[in-house]
Amino acid sequence: MADPYETLGVRRDDSEETIRKAYRKLAKRYHPDLNPGDKQAAERFKAINAANDILSDKEKRARYDRGEIDAEGHETAAAHAGAWRQYAGAEPYGGGAGHGFSAEDLETLFGHAFGEGLGGGRGRDMHYSLTVSFLEAATGAVRRVTLPDGRTLDVTIPPGVHDGHVLRLRGQGRHGVRGPAGDALVEISVAPHRLFRREGDDIVIDLPITLQEAVLGGTIEVPTIKGRVRLTVPAGSGDGTRLRLKGRGIAGGHQYVVLHPVLPPGEEPALAAFLREWQPAHPFNPRAGLEEV
């Protein structure tokens, strides 16, 4: 597996915030929802998450920098050699002047070896990152994730979760020697959607309409985060007209539809002939005020 710093395009001395921003940018770019059917993007997305799993955790990053774990998080020979050197100077069990390893000594030794604090108290919290789709964040979902140690967790994504929100899964972190396990802290990254964008609890969508629909009005279908609905376009709707779908947003918010009339593709001789003779009933200058710029 490639060096995680190279995978995220960051330097070894970059800050946690710089690494977090680099991860979010790449995760959103290569998210499967934005690259359907693209196997290379899927593999890139997988590699980005694996690299972030190492670099987003202070302890893992430090151990990787010291050569104690590899890019997949596996222990290296250097880690075992370091542990051996740490305890090589100790008296052998039952040797020396009658001083061997006591029960407390063994507990301390194994506590260090498995990353627990002295005395075997509560286990440490573990930090993870999870990228979810825009719709999963908006409407809620349950995602099954596989942790680096092979365990799987069902993570409940609450409706309306924001980018950067941290979910705390109690008791799902590293186990303590005697005390309870720590927590799993899952930071959520929300991938952008090709149609929807979010403004607080409101959803906004830019919707193209025909010239006939803009001038004459009509009823059209509009996608929402919970399915398609019918919307009445008022006659005389210009570019930027904003219509509201009440309660179609997040947690009681609304969806706003911003209309954008578009010309038909190709030539339209009849339309061109009509416009040559047409005189508006209410003449106006759409560029009024630009002279002052």
N, C-alpha and C positions, 0 to 999 in steps of 0.2 A: 504494500500500500504506500502511496506517495506521502511525502512529508506533509503534515497537516498545515504548516505555515504556508507552504507552496500552494496547497489546494485552495486555501482561502485568500491567497495573494497578500499576505501580511508579513511583517518582519518579526523576528524573535523578541525584539524589545518593544513592540507595539503594546498599547494599553488594552485593558479588557474592553473598554468602550469601542476602540477601533476594531477589535476583532469581532465584537458583537455586530457592529454596523456592516462589516464586510460579509459576515455570515448571512445577515438578513437580506442584503442586496443580492447575493448569489442564490440564496434559497428561493427568493421570489422569482428570480429570472429563470431558474431551471425547474420550478415546481411542475409536477406532472399535469396539473389542471391547465396550465398554460402551454404545455407541450404534449398534447395527446398523441400517443402512438410513437413518440420520439424516444427510442431506446437509449440513444447516447445522452439525451437530457436526463433520462431516468437514472442512468448510471452516475452521471455527474451530480445529480441531486443526492444520491446515496453517499457518494464520496464526501460531499460538502457536509452532510450531517455527521458522518463519522469523524471528520476532522474537527468539527465544532464540539463534538462530545469530549475530545481530548483538551482542546484549548479553552473551553468555557468553564472548565473545572480547575480551580487554582491548584489543587493537589496533583491532579493528573498532568497538568501542564508542567508543573515543577519537576515531577518524576520523569516526564518525557524529556525535558531539557537536560536532566542529569543522566539520561540514557538508561533509566531503570525500567521503563516500559517502551514498547515499540508503537508504531502508528496505529495499531489495532488495539492497544491497551493491554497487550500481553506482557508478562514479566520477562525481563531479559537476563542474561547471565550476569550483567553488572549489578542488578538488584540483589541476586543471591550472594554474589561476592561481597557486596557491601554489608549485608546482614551477617555473613560469616565473620568479616573483619570486626564488626561491632562487638561480637560476643566471643571472639577467639581467645581474648586475654583472660576470660573468666576461669576460675578454678574448675577442674573437671568434677563431675558429680561424684560425691563421696571422697574426693581427693583433697590435696593440700593439707592444711592444718585442721582437718575435720570440718572444713567449710565447703559444702556442696551447694547445689541449687535448692533453695527452699521453695515452698509452694508459691510464695509471693514472687520469687525470682522468675519462676516458670510463667506465672501469669503475666508479669511485665514483659518477658521475652516474647510470648505469643501475642500479647497486645500490640507490641511494636511490629511484629511480623505481619499481622493482619490489619494494621492501620488503625487500631483502636487506641484510645487515650489510656494513660496510666490508671490502673485500678479498674479498668473494664466498665466504664460508665455507659451512658447513653451513646448509641451509635451516631455516626456523623450524617448530616444531611447530604444528599447527592443532588447535583444540578444537571438538568437535561434541557434540551431545546426541542420543540415540536412545531413544525410548519403545518398549518391547516388551511383549507381552502376558504375563500371569502364566504361561501354559503354555509360551510360548517361553523364558522365563527358567528354568522348572523343568526342561524336557526338552531344551533346546538347539534352535538353529535357525540358518539362514543367511538374513540379510536383505540385500537389495540396496538401497543408499541412493544418492541423487544429491547430490553436493556442490555448493556454491554456484557453483563454477567449471564445472559441467556434467559433471564426471567421475562415473562410477559406481563404487561399491565393494561387494564382497560381504563383509559383516561376519559372521563366525562368532560366534554367541552360545553360549558354553559352558554345558552343563547346570549348573543350580544357581546361576547368576549372581545377585548381590544388587542391590537398588536402590542406586544411587550408585557401583557398580563402574565403573572406567575401563579400557577396552580400549585397548591400544597397538598401532596398525597401523604397523609400521616402514616408513619410506620413502614413506608416503602423505601427507606434509605438503607444505609449500611447497618448491619446488626451490631449491637454491642456485645461485649463478652458476658456481662451480667445484666446490664440495664436494657431498656427497650431500644428498638431500632430507631434510627433517625428518620427523617422525612425525605421524600422525593420532591424537589422543586422543579416544576416544568414550566419553562418560559415559552409562551405562545408567540409564534410569528405568523401573521395572516397574509396569505398570498393575494395579490390584486386580482380583480375580476375584469374580464374584457368588456363587460357592459355596465356593471354597477359600481358605484363609489359611495362612500359613507360620509355623512355629515351629522355627527352626533348619533342620535337614534334614527335619523332619517336616511333613506336610500334615494339616490339620484341616478337617473338614467337619461342619456341623450338619445332621442328617438328621431330617425329620419322619417319624413312624410312626403307625399307627392304634392305637386302644385295644386291639383284638384282638391285634395284633402285640406290643404292650407286655406284655399280660397272659399270652397263650398262647405267645408266641414264634413264630418262623417264619423263612423264608429270603427275603431281599429282594435287589434289585439296588442297587449303590452305585456312583456315578461316582468314578473316580480320575483322576489326571493322565495315565494311559496307557490309559484305557478303563474300561468297566464290569465289575464283578466281583460274584459272589454272596457274601452275608454272612449268617451265622446269627445271629438275634436271640434271646438267651436269654429264656425265660419269666420274667415278673416284672421286666422292664427298666423302670426309672423314668426320669423326666426327668433328663438329664445323664449317664446311663450312657455310659461311654466304651469303645468297642471298638477293637481294634487290627488293622489289615491289615498284616502283616509285610512289610517290603521294598517297600512301595508308595509310599514317599516319594521324596526326592531323595538320590542318591548313597548308597544303602543305608539311608536313613531309612525311617520307617514312615508310614502314614496312620492317623489316629485319627478314628473316626466317633462323634460325640456325638449321642445319641438324644433326641428330643423328641416324646413322645406328644401328639397333637392330637385334639380333639373333632371329630366329623363335622359338616359344615355343615347347618344347618336343625334342626328338632325331631326328637327320637327318643323317641317315647312309650314304646316297649318298654323302652328303656334307663332312662328316668326311673322307670318303674314298678318295674323290678328294683332300682334303687338305693334306693327308698323302703323296701324290705323287707330289703335286704342288710345284714348285720352282719359286719364284717371279723373273720377268725380271729385277727388280731394287731392290736388297736386301737392307734392312735398319734395323736399330735398334730403335724401338719406345721408348726405355728407355735410349737412349743416353744422357749423361750428368748427370744421376742420381748418377753415381759413385762419383761425387764431393760433394754430399750432406752428 
